[in-house]
Amino acid sequence: MQYPNDENGQLLAEMAEAGIDLTTLLPVDFFILFEQKPSAESFIKAMNEDELAPKMELQKCPDTGVWEVKTTVTMVPEHQLLSQTEQYLESIADQHNGYGDGWGILAD
């Protein structure tokens, strides 16, 4: 399968090459970073009120001190849908002084 020539396309191509079935529902982790814990908590509250209703985990990076919200959305990891979800989450994070730090799929 051909993927667009961008970062998401490259990641999807690598995953497909590694044998991950990208045609089925998979938990996709999106990583959103915050300098302050209250900002991260505010983002989580906003997302809990959202129709997307992803699973979220908050943790502090021991190395950088940055707060990370891992936002898990179960989806078929299709390029356009991934990009749209990433942009949407980043737009909400931006309202709470956060920023996106990519996504990933935990492979078996």
Secondary structure, DSSP 8 states (H G I E B T S, - for coil): ----SSHHHHHHHHHHHTT--TTS-EEEEEEEEESSHHHHHHHHHHHHTSTT--EEEEEE-TTT--EEEEEEEEE---HHHHHHHHHHHHHHHHTTTEEEEEEEE---
